[in-house]
Amino acid sequence: MNPPGPYFESAGLTPGLYIVATPIGNLGDLSPRAAATLARAAVIAAEDTRVTAKLLHHLGVRVPMLAYHDHSDDSVRRGLIARALVEPVALTSDAGTPLISDPGFKLVRDARAAGVNIVTLPGPCAAIAALTLSGLPTDRFLFAGFLPAKAGARTTAIAELASIRATLVLYESGPRLAASLAALAAGMGNREAAVAREISKRFEECVTGTLSDLAARYAEAAPRGEIVITIAPPGEAPPPDAETLDEALRTALSRTSLKSAVAEVSSALGLPRSDVYARALELKADAGA
Ligand code: SAM
């Protein structure tokens, strides 16, 4: 292993909360500064102490740990904040950057309010790594975490995201990938996208194509491992024809209220809400006639 660098030689850490990003696959991605901070912390607040224990074992150090989640009891959070005022407390999640679809937000919020010195150690993050692999525009992107698991909530979430003029970044799991890609194609149109899998691990891959192509590819066999979906921003597509609007409205009206159907469809098709509302009323009247 290379010499660990100047941070290993530094004296003890000042009191504070140290947010430590850890590898998302390849242990070589742990920075020397992250390693030194973990080794010198008085305690590590870990999402899962068994996972962080493996990292400490790799570093050859022993440091006391406490399990911490945002739904941990308030007293656990208060205790960590009290300690961070007088000694270095490190925060880790199982992989990647804490707080990014991982615990830590409430701890940082409350620690900041209590006047704790807060230090972040930037490092691996699957969302950013996938974005860099995708070949999609990186000047403007929106990270939206995991889509909801239930189909109805997922459709609503996709409708909200559909009109955002940015590359979208989503976390996903293998078993849900094909269904999510199909729902994304239905709600957003057939945009270019990328599926990045097992980044920085042995079977890393990044497959690109349209949402429908990718949905068909992964419907055949659910892939293993950890996955990030990236989706191109909406293009300057011509406005949808009347038939497309009617079909989208009929589908939405068959499962939700007039108000929600109008909101969903106007967002998904990029049409003014007033126009969609007027057409929805006509369709309802025709159906009732
Ligand atoms: N905080 C982490 C980060 O900074 O990336 C993310 C934690 S979130 C609970 C876990 C999700 O991140 C996985 O379900 C997957 O979508 C994504 N992920 C984590 N590691 C990955 C990897 N090596 N390759 C692809 N996706 C990964």
Boltz pocket constraint, residues with backbone or C-beta under 6 A from the ligand:
constraints:
  - pocket:
      binder: B
      contacts: [[A, 24], [A, 25], [A, 93], [A, 95], [A, 96], [A, 97], [A, 98], [A, 99], [A, 100], [A, 101], [A, 102], [A, 124], [A, 125], [A, 126], [A, 127], [A, 170], [A, 171], [A, 172], [A, 173], [A, 196], [A, 197], [A, 198], [A, 199], [A, 200], [A, 201], [A, 226], [A, 227], [A, 228]]
      max_distance: 6.0
